[in-house]
Amino acid sequence: MAKLYFRYGAMNSGKSTALIQVAHNYEERGQRVLIVKPSTDTKSPAVLSRIGVDRDVDLVAGPEVPVRERVLAGRVPPVDCVLVDEAQFLVPAQVDDLFRLAVEDGVPVIAYGLRSDFRTRGFPGSIRLMELAHSIEELKTICRCGRKAILNARTVDGGFTQSGDQVAIEGDVGYESMCGSCYLREFDWPPR
């Protein structure tokens, strides 16, 4: 039976790089992958890795797009694996589609994304992936202090903030992955 996998990590943990490597591994063995990316990620129409590699996306999915239907529609040869970048931006119904794709259609699905936002609140897509995924794996990175980073802090104009919409990608917005101790030193927590 195919499975739904959720591989999550803080910013800079290598999620996009890992996705690109998995795609390469499948294709090296003559298998077909389909790469999905939510339209919420407006940085690029491709999967971008901070180490300088990128990969075209096959399906950019807005929140209304039925992912399972689009993956199965007219695909000859059939898809051997679906890879999802920025999976935190999926809506719960799309995660349900991915689960059905794995369980009912026998297509392995590997979704990569953040677990929580800059206020430590779960993204709807990530919450649903945590509820449904057969396998959940943390991809690790380090904080500025050298400890394992588990959270993402938002910066605006170089200073840390806990205000703003859950999703902010463009402009003077930046993010830093942090351990719990460094995060608590920077912020009044829990956020209000």
Secondary structure, DSSP 8 states (H G I E B T S, - for coil): ---EEEEE-STTSSHHHHHHHHHHHHHHTT--EEEEEETT--S-SEEE-TTS-EEE-SEEE-TT--HHHHHHTT-SS--SEEEESSGGGS-HHHHHHHHHHHHTT---EEEEE-SB-TTS-B-HHHHHHHHH-SEEEE---B-TTSSB--EEEEEETTEEE--S-S---SSSEEEEEE-HHHHHHHS-SS--
